[in-house]
Amino acid sequence: MKYNRKLRAFSSGVVDRFFQRPTLSPVPERVRLDGRVCLVTGANRGLGKAVAVDLVKRGAEVLMACRGGHPEAGEDVRRLSGSDAVDMFRVDLADLDSVHALCDRLKRKRRTVDVLVLNAGVMPAKARRSAQGYELMFAVHFLANRVLIDRLLADGVVRPGGPGGETPRIVFIVSETHRAADSIDFASFGAFADYGLQDGLKYYAFSKLHLCTYAQELSRRLNPDGEVRVAVNSLCPGAVDSDLMREAPWWLKPLLYPAKRLLFAAPDRAVAPVTHACCAEDMGRRSGVYLHLMREKEMSAPAMDTSAGARLWRESEALLARHPRPGEERAAGFATGEPE
């Protein structure tokens, strides 16, 4: 039973692309984001780049936060969108000091962000350590996003909306593979896990469960009384023909690449659920929503567990206290007024 559930979680991105009937309609091109500023992580390639192009076409100014692709990726987005409303920011999400440097730059330039799209992802062929010594996917998919959001809220770069005001949006790109992870192992929380090719998907699923659980807890803390001040929503775009698996062994690539092009969606066709989360009017009034492709559904029970969410918040806060902001002591998160 457990094997069948895991197999379903890993294959759903491909299977559902062909057999799942969408219940949401694509956001029409006439829906605009004029005057809005969007920050997209991992925007130099694949889905992130396609999202950047789509948002710029809709009138948004897009800040592309990525490790590589400077300045070529930005020039591509300008050319494909027909707009110069693009700026690039260098960040390595595998290094928390680099995340702080990005936040420092945004604060120094007095930038504000209306839509934050947390897209960046990695899938190493074998276990690697981040700059601070954590397993790479745990660091990039979860820890870096926790630090980024804490800072953007504390620095006023993302400003919770009030009655009659524009509600900012935080959009997490997650994965259906989070269902393959049973629960968060708090006994070894943050400990480096050594693995090879055979167990890579297992740890990918756990990193996405951390992210899904965090997204739900963040939504609860930012909107404690049900009034949406920050719309925190998540989505899985399905299987996308990107270079996420670029570290696959050389002997697997001749089989993997043709299969990807046949079974996976091209990035510019996979943006529909991201566009919906960023642009659809109702998604600015709701929080805690999860989309799989163009259908709304619930995350797994472990991801929705409120006690697990509260513990993840506390444990990650304690973990990040070991890594203060370079040059000064870092405040432990942002104030929510909600008791722990």
N, C-alpha and C positions, 0 to 999 in steps of 0.2 A: 504493500500500500504506500509506504513512504517512498520507495523507488519510483512508483508510478507518478506520485505527486511531484517529485523532483524533475522527472523527465518532462512532465507537462509544463512545469514552470520554465524550463530551459528552452522548450520548443514552441511555446505559445506565441512568441514574437513572429515566428515564421508561419505557423499554422493559422493563427487568427487573422493574419494579413489577408489570406485568401478566403477564409470561411466565416469570419466574424462580420455580422451585419452592422454597419454603423448606425447609431441613433442620433448623432449630432451632424449638422450640416456644416460644410466648410464656411469660414467667415468670409463674406463677400469682399472683393477688392475695394469697394467703396468705404468700408470701415477704416477710418484713419487714426493715426496716432500723432497728428501734428502737435508740435510743442512738447511732446513727451521725450524723456531721455531713458534709453534702455541700455543696460549693461549685460553683456552676454559673455560667459566664460567659455573657454575652448572654442572661440569663434574663428579660428584661423583655418579650420578644415571641417569637412563632413557636415553633420547636422548643424553644428554651431554656426558655421559660415552661411548655410542656407537660411537659418533663422535670422542672422544679421541682414542678409539681402532682403528678406521678406519685410522685416520691420522698417528698414530704411525706405523701401518702396512705399510704405504706408505713411511716410512723413515723419517718422521718429528720427531722433539723433541716436546713433548707436555707438557705444563705447565697447570696443572689442578687447576683452581681457584675455590674453593668451601668452604662452611661453615663447612660441615661435611664430614664423610667418610675418615678421616685421621687415619692411612695410608692405611686402607683396600682397598679403592677404587683404589688407585694407584697401589697396589699390584695386584688387579684384572686386571687392564689395562695392566700391564706388562705381566701377565700370558696369557691373551687372545691375545695379539699382538705379543708375543714372543720377546719383546724388552725391554731394560731397559731405553730407552730414555724418561723417564717420571719423572716429578717433581711436587710436590704438594705445593700449596700456600693457606693459610687460608684467607678467606675473608667473611664477612657478608655484602651482598649488601643492607641490610636494615639499615645499619649504615654507613653514609658517612665518618666518622672517620676511619672505618675499610677499606673502599675503598682507602683512602689516605695512610693508613699503607701498603696496598698491593703495591701501586705505589712507596712508599718510598723504600720498600724492593727490588722491581725490579730495581729501579734506583741505589740503593746501590750496588747491585750485578752486575750492568752494563749489564743487560739483554737487548736484543732487541727482538722484536716480529714482525714476518713477516705476520702472519695470526691471526687475533683476531676474535674469534667466541663468540658472545654475546648471550648465550643460556639460562641463568638462568631465571626462572620464578616462580611465586607463584600464588595461588588462594585460599585465606582464606575463611572460611565458613562465616565469618562476618568481619566487618570493624575492622582493627587493625592499630595502629600507628607505624611508624618506629621510630628509635632511635631519630631522629630529629623532630618527631611529625607529619609527613606526612602520608597520607593514604598509606598502605603498598605496593600495586601494583604500584601506582604512583612513589613511592620511588625506588622500585627494578627494575621495567621495564624501567623507564625513567631517573630519577635523578641520580641514581648510574652509569648508562651507560654514561651520560653526563660528570660526574666527572671523571670517568675512562678514557674516551677518551681524555678529556682536558689534563689530567695529562700525559698520555702516549705520546701524541704529544709534549707537552711542555718539557718533560724530555728527549725526543729523544729515547724513548723505541720503538715507532713506528715512522719511518722516511720516509716521503714522498719521492717517487722515482723521478728520473729525466730521461732525454733521455738516453736510453740504460741501465738504471738501473732496478733492480728488483722492481716491484710495490707491496707495501704492500696491504693487503686486510683486510677490516673490514666487517664482515658478521653478520647481525642482524637476529636473529630468531624472527619473528613477528607472526602475525596470521590473517587469513581472517576475524576474528571477528572484526577487526578494521572497517569494513564496516558497522557494526551495530551502530557506533557512528557518529552522524550527523556532529559535528564540535567541536573544542576545546572551552570550556567555559573560556575565558580569564578573565571574570569578577570575577570568583572565583578560578582562577589559583592557585594551591598549597594548597587550603583550604582543611582541613580534611573533608571527606564525611563519614557519618555514614550510614551503610547499613547492611542488614541481608542476609540470604540465597537467598531470592527471587531476590534481585538486584545485586548479586555478579557478574553475567555475564555482566551486564550493565557496571559496573565499570572496569571489566577486558577489555572490548572492548575499553573504553575510554583510559585506560593505554596503550593499543596497538596502538591506534590512535596517542597518544603522541609520541610513539617510531617510528612509521612509518613516521610521519611528520618530526621528528628530523633526521632520516636517510636520507631523501631526502634533507633536508637543509644542513646537514653535507657534503653530496656529492657535492652540488653546491658550498659550501665555500672552500672545499679542491681542487676542480677542476674548478676554475672560468672561465678559458678560453677554456674549452673543452679538454685540455690535462690531461689525467688521471695520477695523482700523487699518489693518494690512491684510490683503487677500493672499493667503499662503496656500498654494495649490500645487499638485504634483501630477506627473503624467509619464507614461511609458509610450514612446513613439513606435514600438514594435521593432522588428529587425531592420536595421538601416545599413546600407552599403557604405560603410565608412572604413577608416583604417584603425578602428579600435583594437582589432586583432593583428596588428602589424608585427607583433613580436612572435607570431606563430612560427614553429620550426620550418626550416627551408623545405623539408620533404613534404610538409602538409600544405604549403601554399599553392602548389599546382592544382590541388583538389578544392581547397577552400575558396580561392578567388572566383573560379567559374560558378561555384554554388552560390556565392554571395550575390553575384550579378543576376543570377536566375531567380533566387528566392527572396532576396532582401530588397527593400524599397530604396530608390535613389533618394539622397538627402532632400532635394527640392520637392519630392513628393511625400516625404515623411514629416514635413513641417506642420501639417494641418492641426494636430492636437496642440502643438506649441503655440501656434497662432491663436487658436481658440482660447487657451489659458491667458495669453497676453492681451487679446483684443476684444473678445466677446463681452458684451456689456454685463451680463449676469455674473461672469466670473470675477468682476470687480466688487460684487456685493456678497460673494460667498467665500468661505475659507474651509480648508480641510478636504477639498474635493480631489478625487483621484480619477484620472482618465487613462484608459488603456486603448490606444489608437483613438478612435472617435466614439468611444462608449464610456459612460460613467459607471464606475463600480467601486466597491470597497477594497481597501488594501487587505492583506492577510490579518488574521486575528492578532498575532504577535506585534505587528506594526501599529495596530489600533489600541493596544493595551495601554491604558492611561498610567498604570503603575510602572510599567516598563519605560514609558516616555519620561516620567518624572525622574526615575532613577538614571536614565541615560543622560538627562540634563545635569544632574548632580555629579555623576561620575566624570563626564566630559569636562565640566567646569573645574573639577579638582585636577584633572589631567592637564588641562591647559594652564593652570596656575603655575605649573613647573616651567612654562615657557613664556615668561613675561615679554611684553613688547620691547623690542630693542631700544635701549636708552632710558627706559623708565619702567616702573612697576605697572603692570597692566591691571586695570580694574576687572573684577571677576564678573564679566557678563554685563548685561544691561538690566536696569530695574524694571520689574513688572508690577510691583506692588502685591504680588501673590506669594503667600508663604510657601516655603518648601515643604 
